[in-house]
Amino acid sequence: MNKDNFSVDELLELKNKKPDEMLGAVGEKLSAEKKNELFRILGDKKALEELLKSEQAQNLMKKFGGK
């Protein structure tokens, strides 16, 4: 797989990981630029809330069994 792209199988594997393991696995897969952006968003409460409210995030959470 290319950097910054995840297959469906890779995403489903993440579902079974603990949060810190998930973040590490995602971090290994991302380019430095994307990783920096991810950590910036995770460290910014307002940006994280906006991300979680997005349609894409809501759809992913439904697929992963979240609320």
MOPAC internal coordinates of N, CA, C and O (Angstrom, degrees):
PM7 1SCF
backbone

  N    0.0000 0     0.00 0     0.00 0    0    0    0
  C    1.4473 1     0.00 0     0.00 0    1    0    0
  C    1.5223 1   110.79 1     0.00 0    2    1    0
  O    1.2310 1   121.11 1   -30.66 1    3    2    1
  N    1.2997 1   115.49 1   149.34 1    3    2    1
  C    1.4572 1   121.29 1   175.85 1    5    3    2
  C    1.5149 1   110.04 1   -74.41 1    6    5    3
  O    1.2310 1   121.61 1   -26.56 1    7    6    5
  N    1.3416 1   114.52 1   153.44 1    7    6    5
  C    1.4641 1   118.41 1   173.77 1    9    7    6
  C    1.5188 1   109.04 1   -59.33 1   10    9    7
  O    1.2310 1   120.65 1   -31.21 1   11   10    9
  N    1.2997 1   116.37 1   148.79 1   11   10    9
  C    1.4597 1   124.94 1   177.70 1   13   11   10
  C    1.5220 1   113.93 1    73.10 1   14   13   11
  O    1.2310 1   119.31 1   178.61 1   15   14   13
  N    1.3105 1   118.93 1    -1.39 1   15   14   13
  C    1.4608 1   121.73 1   178.18 1   17   15   14
  C    1.5234 1   108.95 1  -118.11 1   18   17   15
  O    1.2310 1   121.20 1   -44.48 1   19   18   17
  N    1.3153 1   115.32 1   135.52 1   19   18   17
  C    1.4549 1   120.82 1   179.41 1   21   19   18
  C    1.5161 1   109.45 1  -119.95 1   22   21   19
  O    1.2310 1   120.92 1   -44.64 1   23   22   21
  N    1.3220 1   115.84 1   135.36 1   23   22   21
  C    1.4546 1   119.60 1   174.67 1   25   23   22
  C    1.5282 1   108.52 1   -78.30 1   26   25   23
  O    1.2310 1   120.64 1   -14.28 1   27   26   25
  N    1.2936 1   116.38 1   165.72 1   27   26   25
  C    1.4636 1   120.61 1   177.47 1   29   27   26
  C    1.5216 1   109.51 1   -60.00 1   30   29   27
  O    1.2310 1   120.49 1   137.47 1   31   30   29
  N    1.3268 1   116.67 1   -42.53 1   31   30   29
  C    1.4680 1   120.11 1   179.71 1   33   31   30
  C    1.5251 1   111.43 1   -61.46 1   34   33   31
  O    1.2310 1   120.35 1   139.44 1   35   34   33
  N    1.3325 1   116.94 1   -40.56 1   35   34   33
  C    1.4596 1   120.26 1   178.55 1   37   35   34
  C    1.5256 1   110.98 1   -63.86 1   38   37   35
  O    1.2310 1   120.66 1   138.72 1   39   38   37
  N    1.3211 1   116.34 1   -41.28 1   39   38   37
  C    1.4623 1   119.76 1   178.14 1   41   39   38
  C    1.5262 1   111.36 1   -65.04 1   42   41   39
  O    1.2310 1   120.57 1   139.78 1   43   42   41
  N    1.3146 1   116.51 1   -40.22 1   43   42   41
  C    1.4677 1   119.34 1   179.36 1   45   43   42
  C    1.5234 1   111.58 1   -66.92 1   46   45   43
  O    1.2310 1   120.22 1   146.92 1   47   46   45
  N    1.3346 1   117.18 1   -33.08 1   47   46   45
  C    1.4641 1   120.42 1   176.02 1   49   47   46
  C    1.5229 1   110.86 1   -64.31 1   50   49   47
  O    1.2310 1   120.30 1   144.99 1   51   50   49
  N    1.3161 1   117.04 1   -35.01 1   51   50   49
  C    1.4639 1   120.93 1   179.57 1   53   51   50
  C    1.5192 1   111.49 1   -63.20 1   54   53   51
  O    1.2310 1   120.75 1   150.16 1   55   54   53
  N    1.3134 1   116.16 1   -29.84 1   55   54   53
  C    1.4651 1   121.46 1  -177.90 1   57   55   54
  C    1.5282 1   111.64 1   -57.19 1   58   57   55
  O    1.2310 1   120.61 1   147.70 1   59   58   57
  N    1.3131 1   116.44 1   -32.30 1   59   58   57
  C    1.4604 1   121.09 1  -175.22 1   61   59   58
  C    1.5254 1   113.81 1   -90.21 1   62   61   59
  O    1.2310 1   120.09 1  -177.26 1   63   62   61
  N    1.3037 1   117.44 1     2.74 1   63   62   61
  C    1.4582 1   121.08 1  -178.13 1   65   63   62
  C    1.5235 1   111.14 1   -95.62 1   66   65   63
  O    1.2310 1   121.13 1   -24.76 1   67   66   65
  N    1.3196 1   115.44 1   155.24 1   67   66   65
  C    1.4565 1   121.35 1   171.92 1   69   67   66
  C    1.5224 1   107.07 1   -70.44 1   70   69   67
  O    1.2310 1   119.80 1   -23.98 1   71   70   69
  N    1.3445 1   117.99 1   156.02 1   71   70   69
  C    1.4711 1   119.92 1  -176.90 1   73   71   70
  C    1.5253 1   114.35 1   -52.39 1   74   73   71
  O    1.2310 1   119.50 1   136.86 1   75   74   73
  N    1.3360 1   118.56 1   -43.14 1   75   74   73
  C    1.4557 1   119.46 1  -178.85 1   77   75   74
  C    1.5280 1   111.29 1   -68.92 1   78   77   75
  O    1.2310 1   120.11 1   144.85 1   79   78   77
  N    1.3266 1   117.40 1   -35.15 1   79   78   77
  C    1.4625 1   120.85 1   176.44 1   81   79   78
  C    1.5271 1   110.39 1   -68.32 1   82   81   79
  O    1.2310 1   120.95 1   140.63 1   83   82   81
  N    1.3319 1   115.78 1   -39.37 1   83   82   81
  C    1.4543 1   121.02 1   179.32 1   85   83   82
  C    1.5241 1   110.25 1   -62.43 1   86   85   83
  O    1.2310 1   120.92 1   133.94 1   87   86   85
  N    1.3175 1   115.85 1   -46.06 1   87   86   85
  C    1.4571 1   120.15 1  -179.71 1   89   87   86
  C    1.5244 1   110.68 1   -63.31 1   90   89   87
  O    1.2310 1   120.23 1   139.54 1   91   90   89
  N    1.3125 1   117.16 1   -40.46 1   91   90   89
  C    1.4619 1   120.55 1   177.68 1   93   91   90
  C    1.5162 1   111.94 1   -63.78 1   94   93   91
  O    1.2310 1   120.23 1   136.73 1   95   94   93
  N    1.3227 1   117.17 1   -43.27 1   95   94   93
  C    1.4616 1   121.55 1   179.36 1   97   95   94
  C    1.5237 1   111.06 1   -64.49 1   98   97   95
  O    1.2310 1   120.58 1   139.04 1   99   98   97
  N    1.3103 1   116.49 1   -40.96 1   99   98   97
  C    1.4694 1   120.46 1   178.27 1  101   99   98
  C    1.5229 1   109.54 1   -66.82 1  102  101   99
  O    1.2310 1   120.76 1   136.47 1  103  102  101
  N    1.3270 1   116.15 1   -43.53 1  103  102  101
  C    1.4554 1   120.72 1   179.87 1  105  103  102
  C    1.5135 1   113.38 1   -60.11 1  106  105  103
  O    1.2310 1   120.31 1   143.59 1  107  106  105
  N    1.3225 1   117.02 1   -36.41 1  107  106  105
  C    1.4693 1   121.12 1   177.92 1  109  107  106
  C    1.5225 1   111.83 1   -66.44 1  110  109  107
  O    1.2310 1   120.81 1   149.46 1  111  110  109
  N    1.2958 1   116.06 1   -30.54 1  111  110  109
  C    1.4591 1   121.39 1  -175.02 1  113  111  110
  C    1.5357 1   112.81 1   -83.64 1  114  113  111
  O    1.2310 1   120.31 1   153.54 1  115  114  113
  N    1.3200 1   117.01 1   -26.46 1  115  114  113
  C    1.4548 1   120.94 1  -173.67 1  117  115  114
  C    1.5267 1   112.83 1   -85.79 1  118  117  115
  O    1.2310 1   121.44 1   -28.22 1  119  118  117
  N    1.3089 1   114.86 1   151.78 1  119  118  117
  C    1.4667 1   120.56 1   171.86 1  121  119  118
  C    1.5255 1   107.62 1   -68.14 1  122  121  119
  O    1.2310 1   120.47 1   -16.54 1  123  122  121
  N    1.3149 1   116.72 1   163.46 1  123  122  121
  C    1.4689 1   121.08 1  -179.98 1  125  123  122
  C    1.5242 1   110.94 1   -57.91 1  126  125  123
  O    1.2310 1   120.27 1   139.32 1  127  126  125
  N    1.3178 1   117.10 1   -40.68 1  127  126  125
  C    1.4697 1   121.28 1  -179.49 1  129  127  126
  C    1.5247 1   111.13 1   -62.94 1  130  129  127
  O    1.2310 1   120.57 1   132.34 1  131  130  129
  N    1.3290 1   116.51 1   -47.66 1  131  130  129
  C    1.4660 1   120.39 1  -179.48 1  133  131  130
  C    1.5288 1   111.10 1   -67.34 1  134  133  131
  O    1.2310 1   120.54 1   142.27 1  135  134  133
  N    1.3297 1   116.57 1   -37.73 1  135  134  133
  C    1.4582 1   120.77 1   179.31 1  137  135  134
  C    1.5324 1   109.97 1   -63.66 1  138  137  135
  O    1.2310 1   120.28 1   136.20 1  139  138  137
  N    1.3215 1   117.06 1   -43.80 1  139  138  137
  C    1.4616 1   120.54 1   178.01 1  141  139  138
  C    1.5226 1   111.26 1   -61.04 1  142  141  139
  O    1.2310 1   120.45 1   138.71 1  143  142  141
  N    1.3230 1   116.75 1   -41.29 1  143  142  141
  C    1.4663 1   121.06 1   178.82 1  145  143  142
  C    1.5322 1   110.58 1   -65.08 1  146  145  143
  O    1.2310 1   120.35 1   137.84 1  147  146  145
  N    1.3287 1   116.95 1   -42.16 1  147  146  145
  C    1.4681 1   120.76 1   178.53 1  149  147  146
  C    1.5234 1   110.78 1   -60.05 1  150  149  147
  O    1.2310 1   120.36 1   131.33 1  151  150  149
  N    1.3249 1   116.91 1   -48.67 1  151  150  149
  C    1.4552 1   120.19 1  -178.77 1  153  151  150
  C    1.5254 1   111.67 1   -67.41 1  154  153  151
  O    1.2310 1   119.81 1   148.50 1  155  154  153
  N    1.3306 1   117.97 1   -31.50 1  155  154  153
  C    1.4589 1   120.76 1   176.14 1  157  155  154
  C    1.5331 1   109.22 1   -63.94 1  158  157  155
  O    1.2310 1   120.63 1   134.59 1  159  158  157
  N    1.3211 1   116.40 1   -45.41 1  159  158  157
  C    1.4637 1   120.85 1  -179.68 1  161  159  158
  C    1.5267 1   110.80 1   -66.24 1  162  161  159
  O    1.2310 1   120.39 1   136.93 1  163  162  161
  N    1.3266 1   116.85 1   -43.07 1  163  162  161
  C    1.4624 1   119.62 1  -179.72 1  165  163  162
  C    1.5219 1   111.90 1   -64.15 1  166  165  163
  O    1.2310 1   120.48 1   152.74 1  167  166  165
  N    1.3270 1   116.68 1   -27.26 1  167  166  165
  C    1.4506 1   120.99 1   179.62 1  169  167  166
  C    1.5213 1   114.10 1   -89.01 1  170  169  167
  O    1.2310 1   120.26 1   176.34 1  171  170  169
  N    1.3127 1   117.11 1    -3.66 1  171  170  169
  C    1.4723 1   122.31 1  -177.60 1  173  171  170
  C    1.5237 1   107.93 1  -115.53 1  174  173  171
  O    1.2310 1   120.84 1   -75.58 1  175  174  173
  N    1.3234 1   116.00 1   104.42 1  175  174  173
  C    1.4695 1   120.75 1  -174.28 1  177  175  174
  C    1.5294 1   112.62 1   -54.64 1  178  177  175
  O    1.2310 1   120.36 1   135.43 1  179  178  177
  N    1.3308 1   116.92 1   -44.57 1  179  178  177
  C    1.4657 1   120.12 1  -178.32 1  181  179  178
  C    1.5362 1   110.76 1   -64.66 1  182  181  179
  O    1.2310 1   120.37 1   135.56 1  183  182  181
  N    1.3386 1   116.91 1   -44.44 1  183  182  181
  C    1.4669 1   120.62 1   179.91 1  185  183  182
  C    1.5252 1   110.44 1   -64.52 1  186  185  183
  O    1.2310 1   120.43 1   140.57 1  187  186  185
  N    1.3237 1   116.78 1   -39.43 1  187  186  185
  C    1.4668 1   120.62 1   179.06 1  189  187  186
  C    1.5219 1   111.19 1   -65.09 1  190  189  187
  O    1.2310 1   120.42 1   137.30 1  191  190  189
  N    1.3306 1   116.81 1   -42.70 1  191  190  189
  C    1.4647 1   120.08 1   177.79 1  193  191  190
  C    1.5280 1   111.05 1   -61.22 1  194  193  191
  O    1.2310 1   120.51 1   138.23 1  195  194  193
  N    1.3326 1   116.63 1   -41.77 1  195  194  193
  C    1.4612 1   120.32 1   178.47 1  197  195  194
  C    1.5252 1   110.74 1   -63.88 1  198  197  195
  O    1.2310 1   120.80 1   138.31 1  199  198  197
  N    1.3245 1   116.07 1   -41.69 1  199  198  197
  C    1.4646 1   120.08 1   178.62 1  201  199  198
  C    1.5214 1   110.74 1   -61.32 1  202  201  199
  O    1.2310 1   120.52 1   133.28 1  203  202  201
  N    1.3153 1   116.61 1   -46.72 1  203  202  201
  C    1.4656 1   120.63 1  -177.40 1  205  203  202
  C    1.5229 1   112.91 1   -66.57 1  206  205  203
  O    1.2310 1   120.05 1   156.80 1  207  206  205
  N    1.3176 1   117.52 1   -23.20 1  207  206  205
  C    1.4576 1   121.36 1   177.78 1  209  207  206
  C    1.5270 1   112.58 1   -83.33 1  210  209  207
  O    1.2310 1   120.15 1   169.22 1  211  210  209
  N    1.3322 1   117.31 1   -10.78 1  211  210  209
  C    1.4645 1   120.13 1  -176.71 1  213  211  210
  C    1.5267 1   110.75 1   -66.54 1  214  213  211
  O    1.2310 1   121.22 1   -26.17 1  215  214  213
  N    1.3018 1   115.27 1   153.83 1  215  214  213
  C    1.4678 1   120.92 1  -179.86 1  217  215  214
  C    1.5246 1   111.07 1   -60.36 1  218  217  215
  O    1.2310 1   120.50 1   139.11 1  219  218  217
  N    1.3277 1   116.65 1   -40.89 1  219  218  217
  C    1.4617 1   120.75 1  -179.63 1  221  219  218
  C    1.5269 1   110.95 1   -62.92 1  222  221  219
  O    1.2310 1   120.39 1   135.74 1  223  222  221
  N    1.3281 1   116.86 1   -44.26 1  223  222  221
  C    1.4613 1   120.13 1   179.08 1  225  223  222
  C    1.5202 1   110.88 1   -65.44 1  226  225  223
  O    1.2310 1   120.20 1   139.08 1  227  226  225
  N    1.3186 1   117.22 1   -40.92 1  227  226  225
  C    1.4582 1   120.89 1   178.94 1  229  227  226
  C    1.5275 1   110.69 1   -61.48 1  230  229  227
  O    1.2310 1   120.52 1   137.86 1  231  230  229
  N    1.3266 1   116.61 1   -42.14 1  231  230  229
  C    1.4656 1   120.59 1   178.67 1  233  231  230
  C    1.5207 1   111.44 1   -64.70 1  234  233  231
  O    1.2310 1   120.22 1   138.01 1  235  234  233
  N    1.3315 1   117.18 1   -41.99 1  235  234  233
  C    1.4650 1   120.01 1   178.09 1  237  235  234
  C    1.5216 1   110.97 1   -63.62 1  238  237  235
  O    1.2310 1   120.37 1   137.50 1  239  238  237
  N    1.3237 1   116.90 1   -42.50 1  239  238  237
  C    1.4603 1   119.54 1  -179.51 1  241  239  238
  C    1.5208 1   111.00 1   -63.49 1  242  241  239
  O    1.2310 1   120.14 1   142.98 1  243  242  241
  N    1.3194 1   117.34 1   -37.02 1  243  242  241
  C    1.4715 1   120.36 1   176.60 1  245  243  242
  C    1.5196 1   110.59 1   -63.65 1  246  245  243
  O    1.2310 1   120.55 1   137.30 1  247  246  245
  N    1.3370 1   116.55 1   -42.70 1  247  246  245
  C    1.4608 1   120.67 1  -179.24 1  249  247  246
  C    1.5220 1   111.39 1   -66.67 1  250  249  247
  O    1.2310 1   120.54 1   146.91 1  251  250  249
  N    1.3254 1   116.58 1   -33.09 1  251  250  249
  C    1.4547 1   121.11 1   179.64 1  253  251  250
  C    1.5325 1   112.15 1   -85.68 1  254  253  251
  O    1.2310 1   120.36 1   178.77 1  255  254  253
  N    1.3160 1   116.92 1    -1.23 1  255  254  253
  C    1.4531 1   120.61 1   176.84 1  257  255  254
  C    1.5090 1   114.33 1    89.75 1  258  257  255
  O    1.2310 1   120.03 1  -166.93 1  259  258  257
  N    1.3248 1   117.54 1    13.07 1  259  258  257
  C    1.4601 1   120.79 1   178.07 1  261  259  258
  C    1.5031 1   110.98 1   -83.36 1  262  261  259
  O    1.2310 1   121.09 1    -1.39 1  263  262  261
  N    1.3036 1   115.53 1   178.61 1  263  262  261
  C    1.4620 1   120.85 1  -179.51 1  265  263  262
  C    1.4983 1   111.23 1   -96.69 1  266  265  263
  O    1.2310 1   120.10 1   180.00 1  267  266  265

